[in-house]
Amino acid sequence: MKNRESEKTLVTLANATKLVRTVVQGVIGNDVADSIAGAALTSDVIDQLAQANFQAAVQPYL
C-alpha cells in the first residue's frame, strides 16, 4: 500500500511540474529574458525551480 501512495505522489508531482512549466512558458513568451542569473531558461530549469519550490513548501510537514 505504501508503494502505491509513493507512486501516486510522484505522478502528482510530475503533473504539477508539467503544469507549472506549461503556464510559465505560455506567460513569459518573448516578454521575459530567456535566462535567469546567466542560466538558460530551458524546460529542465523551469522543472527544477518548480520542484524545489514544491519541496520547500512540504518540507515542514515531513
ABEGO torsion letter per residue (X at the ends): XAAAAAAAAAAAAAAAAAAAAAAAAAAAEAABBABBGGBBBBAAAAAAAAAAAAAAAAAAAX
